[in-house]
């Protein structure tokens, strides 16, 4: 299955997140900084799984004071994304995963 940029954007930024940003931005257009800790901990993926524990495209964590990524594990050909990234970086991950899958399928 091939995802378009619009498909990925729809997954990455749900309407309620956009509403939150619009209602809480400052004059400079940024969210006020909070004393919030975001922890991504103890996740495990294996085989060909893709696990996304982070915002994609727009960094909804940019105003969090501390982001902790602890004790996460990916094995085999799994991909685990734990820190905000651009849409371009996410698309590159998806493309690389697709290429790996094609190589695997050709070997079987």
Secondary structure, DSSP 8 states (H G I E B T S, - for coil): ----HHHHHHHHS-HHHHHHHHHHB-TTS-B--EEEEEEEES-EE-TT-EEE-S-BSS-TTTTEEEEEEES-EE-TT-EEE-S-B-HHHHHHHHHHHHHHHHHHHHH-
